[in-house]
Amino acid sequence: MTDTPDPSAASNERYWRKNLTYLGGLLIVWFSFSFGAGILLVEPLNRFRIPGTGFPLGFWFAQQGAIYVFVVLIFVYVFLMNRLDREFDVDEDSE
């Protein structure tokens, strides 16, 4: 029995490390928009109004903006994961 490292185990570790890096970054962005813009910065943002609606910007972020950011981040995550899957040759089309 040899003590050589399993190349697939190292590849799997790199894949999951990169996956968790993407996920962590996207969660930080979502937290920044939902908690930061919707709660912490609501008063300064409320000084601005959304044109055509009259709603304060802080209120909009708390009620709608964080949801829109979350949906956009889902599409960004799908894009990043498809690219990562192709990079590590684990995508659905690689059969």
Order of alpha helices (4+ residues) and beta strands (2+ residues): alpha-alpha-alpha-alpha
